[in-house]
Amino acid sequence: MKIDGAVAVVTGAGSGIGRSIAAALASAGASVVAGDIDAGSAAETAAMIGGVAAEADAASTDGIATLLDTARRSFGPVDIYVANAGISGQFGLGDDEAAWDQIIDINVRAHVRAAKAVVPEWLERSGGHFVAVASAAGLLTQLSAAPYSVTKHAAVGFAEWLAINYGDEGIGVSCVCPMGVDTPMLRGMSDSPDAQMRMAAAAVTSAGPVIGPDAVAALVVQAIVDGTFLVLPHPEVLNMYRQKGADYDRWIAGMRRYQRTLG
């Protein structure tokens, strides 16, 4: 897809990876709506990139409609939708059922609801690109955090389904699966007083280098241009994923050992 002249929506654009993707798309010539549930953060991003801010809950149907309507009024029909907003959720098994519902809504249903909103229009135009920002946890796992691991697996699965079912109709899909990225979320986990949260952060930071969000954003832009599905800012994840598929029991045993070294 050609980014120059395209209209893009980025959710969770108030900080971290979302802000960097919004900036990278704008630098490549896109008109960008920076969406975030925090109005102030969205406004900061929009001012920084010369875009338009939208205060919206990217997990809700109404919030998604706000993002798309803002884009249409400001720039025109949306060509690129970046489903980036996400949360870490509770740790362990996640004892709070309401918290499970919340993370499923934000990390998974937000992608489904956004696709329902944009795909019909893209089918009419025979073009569009959906970016699902998942995690290496969606290909591997996340120690200490069942809700995060489960929802990121689901995000990867939904992105795969979109790519298979609509690729022949001119719709591109990219799924972004980084390990450690220097964001407020990861820093907050590393500094947390909760031991499980710190272990989850250590599992990420000790598995590979912690990279900047701008590096992730650059790869996302390239993936949109090239029509690439799997975006791995940490190339070593591919080898880990292959090892997992080659011998699942051995991989699980290795992850148990790794967990013990962190515990």
Backbone as a ProteinNet text record, in pm:
[ID]
protein_1_A
[PRIMARY]
MKIDGAVAVVTGAGSGIGRSIAAALASAGASVVAGDIDAGSAAETAAMIGGVAAEADAASTDGIATLLDTARRSFGPVDIYVANAGISGQFGLGDDEAAWDQIIDINVRAHVRAAKAVVPEWLERSGGHFVAVASAAGLLTQLSAAPYSVTKHAAVGFAEWLAINYGDEGIGVSCVCPMGVDTPMLRGMSDSPDAQMRMAAAAVTSAGPVIGPDAVAALVVQAIVDGTFLVLPHPEVLNMYRQKGADYDRWIAGMRRYQRTLG
[TERTIARY]
83	0	87	42.3	110.5	65	160.5	126.9	109.8	189.2	179.4	39.1	-32.9	-168.5	-276.3	-236.9	-334.7	-386.9	-500.7	-560.3	-546.9	-490.1	-462.8	-522.7	-568.2	-611.1	-516.8	-466	-379.8	-440.9	-470.9	-524.1	-409.8	-435.9	-330.5	-213.6	-244.9	-140.1	-85	-130.3	-85.3	54.2	110.9	246	299.6	425.7	485.4	483.2	453.7	454.8	352.5	235	131.3	173.6	234.9	281.8	387.8	478.9	584.7	529.2	429.1	368.1	296.3	223.7	154.8	254	367	468.9	531.6	558.5	620.7	526.9	398.6	302.2	290.8	288.8	280.5	404.7	520.8	645.1	646.1	574.5	567.9	460	389.8	292.7	147.5	117.9	-21	-82	-212.9	-289.7	-337.2	-302.4	-318.2	-413.8	-505.7	-586.7	-521.3	-478.2	-415.9	-524.3	-562.2	-667.5	-611.2	-673.6	-633	-746.2	-756.5	-857.9	-823.1	-694	-645.6	-640.6	-732.7	-744.1	-617.3	-555.4	-434.3	-320.1	-301.1	-193.5	-218.3	-343.7	-377.3	-347.7	-381.7	-358.1	-209	-128.2	16.6	72.5	28.9	76	33.3	-94.1	-144.6	-68.1	-39.3	35.7	177.1	235.1	372.4	384	280	289.4	209.6	137.1	53.3	-71.9	-123.3	-243.8	-362.4	-460.5	-582.1	-599.3	-634.6	-654.4	-799.7	-820.4	-955.2	-952.2	-1030.8	-1045.6	-1147.9	-1105.6	-1196	-1147.4	-1243	-1215.3	-1210.9	-1092.1	-1074.3	-1132.6	-1175.4	-1234.5	-1385	-1446.2	-1591.3	-1633.1	-1750.2	-1804.4	-1820.8	-1869.6	-1887.4	-1753.6	-1652.6	-1520.9	-1459.6	-1474.7	-1423	-1495.3	-1626.7	-1702.9	-1654	-1619.3	-1565.2	-1435	-1348.1	-1219.5	-1239.8	-1326.4	-1348.2	-1419.7	-1516.8	-1586.6	-1494	-1404.1	-1306.4	-1217	-1174.8	-1089.7	-1164.1	-1286.8	-1364	-1387.4	-1422.2	-1447.6	-1320	-1210	-1084.7	-1009.5	-1010.1	-923.7	-992.5	-1089.4	-1152.7	-1158.4	-1197.9	-1210	-1077.6	-1088	-969.2	-910.5	-779.5	-707.3	-629.3	-582.9	-497.9	-554.3	-573.5	-619.2	-517.1	-460.2	-359.5	-422	-450.8	-508.8	-394.2	-353.9	-236.8	-270.6	-380.6	-413.5	-414.9	-354.1	-350.8	-315	-345.2	-310.6	-243.7	-174.3	-105.8	-199	-299.5	-395	-339	-415.5	-374.8	-271.3	-206.5	-104	-153.6	-75.7	-121.9	-240.2	-338.5	-458.1	-557.1	-533.1	-626.6	-755	-757.2	-869.2	-997.6	-986.9	-1102.1	-1165.5	-1288.2	-1355.8	-1376	-1404.9	-1423.7	-1294.2	-1179.7	-1051.1	-1023.7	-1064.7	-1053.3	-1137	-1258.8	-1345.5	-1280.9	-1219.1	-1158.2	-1042.2	-953.9	-837.7	-878.5	-978.6	-1028.7	-1088.5	-1161.2	-1219	-1111.9	-1010.1	-910.2	-809.8	-764.1	-658	-708.2	-837.1	-889.3	-1012.8	-1118.3	-1243.4	-1228	-1136	-1110.2	-1069.3	-991	-947.9	-1066.8	-1146.3	-1261.8	-1361.1	-1390.9	-1488.2	-1437.7	-1307.8	-1251.9	-1260.6	-1228	-1234.3	-1377.2	-1473.8	-1614.1	-1651.5	-1588.6	-1621.3	-1553.1	-1430.2	-1355.4	-1357.6	-1367.1	-1355.6	-1464	-1591.8	-1691.7	-1660.5	-1613.9	-1577.7	-1455.9	-1359.2	-1239.1	-1270.6	-1367.3	-1406.9	-1467.1	-1543.3	-1601.1	-1493.2	-1385.7	-1278.3	-1164.4	-1172.5	-1066.7	-930.7	-930.4	-803.7	-818.3	-710.5	-705.9	-602	-555.8	-453.9	-483.4	-487.4	-514.7	-386.3	-345.7	-226.3	-269.2	-239.5	-267.2	-136.1	-128.3	-9.2	-34	32.5	17.7	142.1	214	331.3	397.2	526.4	591.1	520.4	453.8	376.5	264.6	219.6	116.4	166.6	296.7	358.4	420.9	465.1	534.2	446.8	474.2	388.9	439.2	367.9	411.7	411.4	527.2	536.8	463.2	395.7	326.7	197.7	158.2	41.6	-45	-138.7	-227.3	-314.4	-377.8	-465.7	-392.5	-270.5	-195.1	-158	-106.6	-64.9	-181.6	-294.1	-411	-464.4	-474.3	-531.7	-438.4	-308.2	-216.4	-213.9	-229.3	-246.6	-371	-478.5	-603.5	-588.6	-513.9	-492.1	-417.1	-317.5	-243.5	-337	-417.5	-509	-609.9	-660.7	-757.9	-692.1	-570	-498.3	-473.1	-435	-416.5	-545.4	-657	-786.5	-819.6	-797.7	-823.1	-738.7	-611.3	-519.9	-560.5	-602.4	-641.4	-772	-868.4	-1001.8	-1017.4	-932	-951.2	-830.8	-724.3	-605.8	-632	-716.8	-747.3	-838.3	-891.7	-982	-909.9	-777.5	-700.3	-676.5	-712.6	-693.8	-566.4	-476	-352.1	-366.6	-292.3	-291.6	-148.1	-110.7	20	-1	77.5	69.4	207.2	212.6	339.6	361.3	475.5	501.7	639.3	655.5	784.4	799.6	922.9	949.7	959.6	1074.1	1085.3	1097.4	1005.9	1010.2	1004.9	1088.1	1098.1	974.2	873.2	745.9	708.6	615.2	568.6	515.2	453	399.4	510.9	617	725.9	800.3	823.3	891.8	809.6	678.2	591.5	594.8	600.5	609.6	742.5	849.7	982.6	996.7	928.8	939.1	828	745.5	629	668.9	593.1	617.2	568.3	490.6	436.8	541.4	571.9	677.9	644.6	518.7	481.1	497.2	463	475.6	622.3	706.7	850.7	907.5	860.9	910.1	865.6	742.5	694.9	780.1	815.8	900.8	1040.2	1093.4	1226.9	1229.9	1119.9	1113.1	1127.6	1077.7	1086.9	1225.7	1272.1	1397	1520.2	1511.6	1628.6	1628.9	1518.3	1510.3	1575.2	1593.7	1652.1	1665.9	1720.8	1740.4	1607.8	1605.1	1489.8	1514.4	1426.1	1445.4	1352	1377.8	1293.6	1169	1061.3	937.8	952.7	1047.4	1068	1115.4	1193.2	1240.2	1122.8	1030	910.2	828	811.8	730	785.7	916.1	977.4	947.8	950.8	920.1	772.4	685.4	542	515.4	574.4	556.6	605.2	720.3	773.6	682.8	625.7	536.5	410.8	359.5	242	276.1	391.3	433.8	454	517.5	552.8	439.9	339.5	233.7	276.7	365.8	417.9	324.3	299.8	211.4	284.6	382.9	445.3	560.6	549.3	651.2	719.9	848.9	925.1	1038.6	1014.1	1121.6	1240.8	1215.9	1323.3	1333.7	1428.8	1436.4	1451.8	1509.3	1531.3	1399.7	1290.2	1159.7	1124.7	1165	1133.2	1197	1322.3	1389.1	1321	1281.3	1210.7	1078.4	1009.7	881.2	898.2	1005.2	1033.5	1066.3	1143.9	1177.3	1051.9	962.5	836	757.5	742.7	666.9	733.1	866.8	939	925.6	919.3	908.2	840.6	709	631.7	666.3	677.1	706.2	842.9	942	1075.1	1072	994.7	985.9	920.9	813.3	747.1	842	916.5	1013.5	1119.4	1162.6	1260.7	1205.7	1078.6	1016.1	1000.7	976.1	971.4	1108.5	1212.4	1347	1375.2	1337.6	1359	1284	1163	1083.8	1150.5	1208.8	1276.6	1397.6	1469.7	1586.8	1545.1	1423.1	1376	1310.7	1261.5	1180.8	1262
-119.1	0	124.8	225.7	354.2	434.2	476.6	549.7	698.9	752.6	895.2	925.2	1011.5	1046.8	961.7	857.6	770	835.4	786.7	830.3	715.4	744.6	640.1	674.7	571.1	581.3	494.9	550.8	475.1	481.8	367.3	365.5	354.8	400.2	402	487.4	596.3	679.7	784.4	783	884.4	864.7	746.3	720.2	592.4	562.9	435.4	401.9	276.6	228.2	302.4	327.7	396.6	535.2	609.4	743.8	734.8	639.9	626.6	584.3	495	455.3	573.4	649.3	767.9	864.1	885.6	977	923.6	793.7	733.8	739.7	714.7	723.2	865.7	962.1	1102.7	1143.1	1096.9	1128.6	1068.3	956.6	891.2	951	1052.5	1122.9	1094.8	1018.6	988.1	1100	1115	1200.8	1112.3	1148.3	1056.2	1110.5	1023.9	1049.2	974.5	1048.4	990.6	968.7	844.4	811.8	762.2	803.3	755	782.3	700.1	722.2	842.8	880.1	999.1	1114.4	1208.6	1318.4	1401.7	1427.6	1509	1444.5	1313.8	1242.7	1237.6	1216.7	1215.6	1350.6	1457.3	1592.6	1620.2	1572.3	1591.2	1523	1400.5	1328.7	1399.8	1439.2	1506.2	1634.7	1710.7	1835.5	1808	1699.4	1664.9	1623.5	1556.4	1500.1	1577.7	1681.1	1754.6	1678.3	1598.8	1520.8	1575.3	1490.4	1526.6	1429.1	1481.3	1397.6	1355.6	1237.4	1190.5	1118.3	1167.2	1097.4	986.6	861.5	751.2	624.1	542.9	409.7	314.5	272.6	191.1	51.4	13.4	-118.7	-119.1	-1.8	6.1	38.7	-7.4	22	171.6	240	385.4	456.6	409.1	470.1	453.9	336.8	312.1	400.8	414.5	503	646.5	689.1	824.5	841.9	742.5	749.5	758.2	673.9	672.1	798	846.8	969.4	1090	1093	1201.9	1201.3	1082.9	1071.5	1116.8	1072.5	1109.1	1259.3	1318.9	1463.4	1542	1495.3	1570.7	1545.2	1417.1	1380.6	1301.5	1220	1132	989.3	895.2	754.6	697.9	610	551.5	440.8	447.7	346.9	249.9	298.8	219.5	229.8	114.8	113.7	36.8	104.4	42.2	16.2	-110.7	-150.7	-175.2	-67.6	-73.4	-72.1	-11.8	2.1	-133.5	-140.9	-266	-242.7	-341.2	-333.4	-463.7	-460.1	-579.9	-668.3	-610.5	-689	-741.2	-832.3	-891.9	-1001.6	-1040.3	-1143.3	-1274	-1379	-1510.1	-1551.5	-1616	-1659.7	-1546.3	-1431.5	-1320.7	-1351.5	-1325.1	-1366.4	-1289.1	-1169.5	-1081.6	-1104.8	-1156.2	-1183.7	-1055.9	-945.9	-818.3	-775.7	-803.7	-769.2	-856	-982	-1068.1	-1009.4	-969.7	-910.3	-785.6	-704.2	-579.6	-606.6	-698.5	-721	-789.9	-876.3	-936.5	-828.8	-735.6	-625.9	-541.6	-502.5	-409.3	-477.4	-595.8	-661.4	-746.6	-783.4	-871.3	-813.3	-790.8	-746.4	-611.8	-529.4	-401.9	-426.4	-530.5	-563.8	-614.7	-700.4	-756.3	-645.8	-560	-452.5	-353.3	-325.2	-233.3	-294.9	-423.6	-490.1	-490.3	-513.9	-510.7	-373.4	-269.6	-133.5	-94.6	-143.1	-96.2	-192.4	-321.2	-418.1	-401.8	-383.3	-367.2	-253.1	-141.3	-28	-60.4	-130	-166.3	-265.7	-352.9	-447	-372.7	-267.7	-187.9	-117.1	-75.8	-1.2	-92.1	-220.2	-317.9	-273.5	-222.4	-179.6	-133.3	-147.3	-108.3	-193.1	-147.1	-223.6	-217	-335.5	-349.5	-393.8	-317.2	-351.7	-391.4	-514.6	-562.6	-562.9	-477.7	-477.6	-579.7	-694.2	-800.9	-802.1	-911	-925.3	-1058.2	-1068.9	-1199.8	-1299.5	-1249.9	-1337.2	-1407.6	-1349.1	-1411.5	-1528.6	-1536.2	-1649.2	-1746.4	-1695.4	-1775.2	-1783.7	-1704.2	-1692.9	-1576.2	-1543.3	-1440.9	-1502.8	-1519	-1575.1	-1485.4	-1547.8	-1480.5	-1410.4	-1409.9	-1330.2	-1405.1	-1485.3	-1561	-1469.5	-1364.9	-1281.6	-1218.1	-1167.5	-1104	-1207.3	-1322.1	-1425.9	-1474.4	-1501.5	-1554	-1453.1	-1326.7	-1227.6	-1195	-1199.8	-1174.3	-1292.4	-1414.9	-1528.2	-1507.7	-1462.6	-1441.3	-1331	-1225.2	-1116.5	-1166.3	-1251	-1309.4	-1396.9	-1478.1	-1566.1	-1489.8	-1379.3	-1301.5	-1234.3	-1184.7	-1123.4	-1225.3	-1346.6	-1453	-1475.4	-1482.6	-1508	-1397.4	-1272.5	-1160.6	-1172.3	-1201.9	-1209.3	-1319.8	-1432.6	-1545.2	-1514.8	-1459.1	-1442.9	-1322.2	-1220.2	-1098.1	-1057.4	-1136.4	-1103	-1098.9	-1187.6	-1190.3	-1075.2	-1003.1	-890.5	-756.2	-759.6	-635.6	-576.4	-649.5	-599	-658.8	-570.3	-614	-623.5	-715.1	-732.1	-751.8	-679.8	-699	-723.6	-815.7	-849.2	-825.9	-739.4	-694.3	-766.9	-835.3	-919.3	-892.4	-778.6	-749	-815.2	-824	-858.3	-725.9	-700.8	-583	-453.6	-360.3	-227.1	-125.3	-24.8	77.2	166.1	125.4	197.9	219.5	310.6	329.3	199.8	113.2	-12.8	-100.7	-119.9	-207.3	-145.8	-15.6	48.6	36.7	50.9	37.8	-101.8	-202.9	-341.3	-366.3	-315.9	-338.5	-273	-160.7	-85.5	-118.6	-215.1	-245.7	-307.1	-279.3	-346.5	-491.6	-530.1	-665.3	-760.4	-867.4	-959.6	-1028.6	-1066.7	-1132.5	-1038.6	-912.5	-815.8	-794.2	-786.3	-768.1	-889.6	-1010.8	-1129.6	-1131.9	-1088.9	-1082.6	-986.5	-873.2	-777	-835.1	-904.2	-963.4	-1070.1	-1143.7	-1245.3	-1182.3	-1059.5	-988.2	-927.6	-856.9	-781	-869.7	-989.3	-1078.4	-1171.5	-1175	-1265.5	-1207.2	-1076.5	-1010.4	-862.2	-786.6	-643.7	-569.1	-466.5	-376	-265.9	-255.6	-160.9	-41.2	63.1	181.7	165.8	235.8	225.1	276.3	366.3	415.9	304	210.8	97.9	9.3	-10.7	-89.1	-17.1	113.2	191.6	187.1	194.6	190.7	58.3	-51	-181.4	-192.8	-130.1	-132	-60.5	55.8	131.3	48.6	-13.7	-95	-213.8	-273.7	-387.6	-346.9	-227	-178.7	-160.5	-101.2	-78.1	-211	-306.6	-433.7	-536.4	-512.4	-611.6	-732.2	-711	-819.7	-848	-976.2	-1011	-1003.8	-1088.8	-1099.9	-1001.3	-913.9	-812.3	-849.2	-880.7	-924.2	-825.9	-725.1	-630.5	-697.8	-812.6	-893.9	-1020.9	-1026.8	-1141.6	-1275.7	-1275.4	-1400.7	-1470.4	-1396.4	-1456.1	-1565.5	-1546.2	-1645.1	-1779.6	-1777.8	-1902.6	-1966.7	-1884.1	-1937.1	-2001.4	-1937.4	-1987.6	-2120.3	-2128.8	-2253.6	-2365.3	-2334.5	-2435	-2482.7	-2391.8	-2426.9	-2525.6	-2494.6	-2580.9	-2714.8	-2716.4	-2839.3	-2943.5	-2897	-2990.3	-2916.8	-2923.5	-2845.1	-2882.6	-3013.7	-3056	-3005.8	-3014.4	-2965.5	-2815.2	-2743.5	-2598.4	-2563.3	-2631.6	-2605.6	-2634.5	-2742.7	-2774.7	-2665	-2614.8	-2507.2	-2380	-2349.7	-2231.7	-2246.4	-2367.1	-2390.4	-2362.4	-2411.7	-2385	-2235.5	-2167.7	-2024.4	-1951.9	-1996.1	-1935.7	-1955.2	-2074.3	-2099.5	-2007.6	-1980.3	-1891.7	-1749.3	-1710.9	-1575.9	-1567	-1680.2	-1680	-1657.4
0	0	0	-71.7	-72.6	49.2	131.1	252.7	225.9	136.4	104.9	50.9	120.7	80.5	144.2	219	284.2	412.2	457.7	584.2	683.5	800.7	899	1034.5	1104.2	1243.5	1325.8	1435	1526.1	1665	1724	1859.8	1960.6	2081.3	2182.1	2138.2	2067.6	2007.7	2103.4	2226.7	2320.4	2374.3	2357.2	2408.7	2345.3	2375.2	2339.7	2192	2162.2	2024.7	1940.2	1995.6	1920.2	1875.5	1965.2	1928.5	1818.6	1830.2	1730.2	1594.8	1593.6	1466.4	1402.9	1484.3	1431.2	1368.3	1435.5	1383.6	1255.9	1252	1133.7	1013.3	1035.2	925.2	873.8	965.8	925.3	845.9	890.1	818.3	679	663.1	531.7	442.3	492.9	410.1	438.6	543.4	576.8	659.8	648.1	738.3	852	975.5	1087.8	1193.7	1236	1354.7	1470.1	1571.1	1689.4	1794	1811.9	1907	2037.9	2146.8	2278.5	2376.2	2478.9	2580.8	2666.6	2666.5	2736.4	2636.7	2652.2	2555.5	2548.5	2663.2	2665	2590.1	2608.8	2540.4	2389.9	2351.9	2209	2146.3	2217.4	2166.2	2151.2	2246.2	2237.2	2112.2	2087.1	1969.6	1841.9	1836.6	1716.8	1688.8	1792.6	1775.1	1726.3	1775	1739.6	1593.3	1539.7	1405.1	1301.2	1345.4	1251.6	1212.7	1305.9	1280.5	1357.1	1376.4	1449.4	1564.6	1680.9	1798.6	1811	1869.7	1899.2	2033.1	2127.5	2255.2	2234.5	2249.7	2221.9	2289.9	2331.1	2382.7	2263.2	2226.3	2105.6	2118.7	2241.2	2259.2	2236.2	2232.1	2219.9	2077.3	2040.6	1908.3	1888.8	1991.8	1981.9	1968.2	2042.3	2033.2	1896.2	1838.3	1703.3	1602.6	1619.8	1530.9	1541.8	1662.8	1681.8	1605.8	1614.3	1544.4	1392.8	1340.1	1195.4	1147.5	1226	1188.5	1191.5	1291.7	1299.1	1176.2	1135.5	1016.5	891.8	876.2	756.3	748.6	861.9	862.1	834.6	886	876.1	747.4	701.4	588.8	477.7	514.1	415.8	466.5	381.9	423	473.4	570.1	632.6	544.6	523.2	444.8	532.8	647.5	736.5	878	941.5	1081	1163	1262.7	1348.3	1485.1	1513.8	1641.8	1739.5	1806.4	1892.3	2041.1	2080.2	2222.2	2290.8	2408.1	2481.8	2627.1	2710.7	2852.7	2893.9	3008.4	3058.1	3139.2	3204.1	3280.4	3411	3471.4	3598.1	3575.5	3685.4	3675.7	3736.2	3716.6	3757.1	3671.2	3734.4	3664	3641.4	3706.1	3692	3766.9	3896.3	3981.5	3956.3	3903.3	3886.4	3748.7	3747.4	3620.1	3538.5	3607.7	3536.4	3468.8	3532.2	3471.9	3349.6	3352.5	3234.3	3120.4	3152.3	3049	2989.9	3076.9	3030	2935	2969.6	2883.4	2753.7	2758.5	2634.7	2545.3	2605.7	2527.8	2459.3	2535.4	2483.9	2391.7	2429	2352.2	2236.1	2237.8	2132	2064.2	2141.2	2079.4	2010.3	2057.8	1989.5	1844.4	1820.1	1684.2	1602.6	1663.9	1593.8	1558.4	1655.1	1631.2	1527.2	1530.8	1430.4	1291.2	1280.5	1150.4	1096.3	1184	1141	1085	1139.3	1096.8	965.8	943.8	826.2	707.9	733.8	623.6	517.1	553.4	446.6	350.2	404.4	318.1	233.8	292	217.4	106.2	129.6	24.5	-94.2	-65.4	-173.5	-253.2	-184.6	-250.7	-296.9	-260.7	-293.7	-239.9	-119	-60.4	82.8	157.6	297.6	367.7	482	554.8	703.8	765.7	909.3	978.7	1079.7	1157.8	1298.1	1337.2	1472.2	1550.5	1651.7	1736.6	1847.4	1835.8	1934	2023	2024.1	2109.2	2077.1	2107.9	2099	2190.4	2294.2	2382.4	2307.4	2196.3	2115.4	2033.5	2014.4	1945.5	2044.8	2158.8	2259.6	2383.8	2485	2602.7	2685.8	2792	2886.2	3024.7	3082	3216	3315.6	3410	3521.7	3483.6	3356.8	3317.7	3217.4	3268.8	3179.6	3093	3149	3064.8	2947.1	2970.3	2862.7	2756.1	2800.8	2705.9	2621.6	2686	2615.6	2513.8	2554.6	2463.4	2347.9	2370.2	2259.1	2161.7	2212.1	2121.4	2035.5	2098.6	2025.5	1920.9	1953.6	1857.6	1734.7	1757.1	1643.7	1560.7	1627.8	1557	1473.2	1525.7	1450.4	1330.2	1349	1236.9	1125.6	1163.6	1063.8	985.5	1057.8	993.6	893.9	934.7	844.1	717.4	735.2	621.2	524.1	577.6	491.9	418.3	491.5	434.8	343	360.1	281.5	197.5	204.7	126.4	-23.1	-71.7	-215.4	-257.3	-158.8	-188.1	-182.1	-173.5	-172.1	-35.7	70.2	206.1	264.3	308.6	370.3	521.3	580.2	725.9	771.5	876.8	939.6	1088.4	1142.8	1285	1347	1445.8	1504	1636.6	1648.4	1765.5	1826.1	1892.2	1955.3	2091.3	2137.4	2278	2354.9	2416.4	2501.8	2424	2452.1	2392	2505.6	2496.2	2601.4	2599.1	2673.8	2680.8	2826.8	2853.5	2992.5	3053.9	2972.8	3026.5	3081.1	3001.9	3045.9	3164	3160.5	3273.4	3401.2	3388.6	3505.2	3563.5	3477.7	3524.6	3595.5	3538	3596.9	3733.1	3753.3	3878.7	3977.5	3945.3	4028.1	4162.2	4268.5	4397.4	4396.5	4294.6	4285.2	4225.8	4296.4	4254.2	4122.3	4103.8	3978.3	3859.3	3879.8	3771.7	3736.8	3839.3	3813.4	3741.6	3777.5	3709.4	3563.9	3538.8	3400.9	3319.2	3380.2	3311.2	3288.3	3388.7	3376.3	3267.8	3253.2	3148.3	3010.8	2997.2	2869.4	2851.3	2952.7	2937.9	2932.7	2990	2987.3	2866.8	2792.4	2676.9	2552.2	2550.2	2433.1	2461	2367.8	2389	2397.7	2479.5	2485.6	2383.3	2286.2	2176.2	2191.7	2117.2	2121.2	2035.6	2069.6	1990.3	1848	1824.2	1687.2	1593.9	1647.6	1566.1	1525.1	1617.5	1585.5	1478.6	1496.2	1402.5	1261	1248.1	1115.3	1044.5	1120.1	1062.1	1024.6	1104	1072.8	940.7	925.2	800.1	681.4	694.6	585.5	555.7	660.6	641.2	565.4	593	520.5	372.9	346.3	207.5	134.3	201.5	137.8	141.3	225.5	240.6	320.8	418.8	501.4	618	645.2	756.6	890.7	912.1	1044.1	1057.7	1157	1183.8	1314.3	1305.9	1423.2	1450	1533.3	1567.5	1635.2	1699	1756.2	1670.8	1577.3	1485.1	1555.2	1676.2	1747.5	1784.6	1784.3	1815.4	1713.8	1589.2	1486.6	1520.1	1565.4	1601.7	1722.1	1820.9	1937.7	1897	1803.8	1756.1	1681.5	1602.8	1532.4	1630.5	1734.6	1835.4	1907.7	1934	1999.7	1913.9	1785.1	1696.7	1669.9	1674.8	1643.9	1754.8	1879.6	1992.5	2107.8	2110.2	2206.9	2351.5	2380.7	2517.6	2563.7	2474.2	2510.2	2534.4	2451.8	2468	2602	2638.6	2766.9	2882.4	2873.1	2978.6	2988.7	2873.8	2874.1	2935.5	2908.9	2968.5	3119	3165.1	3311.4	3374.7	3306.8	3358.8	3362.1	3254.8	3247	3358.7	3385.5	3492.6	3628	3649	3776.5	3794.4	3686.3	3697.9	3733.2	3693.9	3722.9	3860.4	3909.8	4032.7	4157.2
[MASK]
+++++++++++++++++++++++++++++++++++++++++++++++++++++++++++++++++++++++++++++++++++++++++++++++++++++++++++++++++++++++++++++++++++++++++++++++++++++++++++++++++++++++++++++++++++++++++++++++++++++++++++++++++++++++++++++++++++++++++++++++++++++++++++++++++++++++

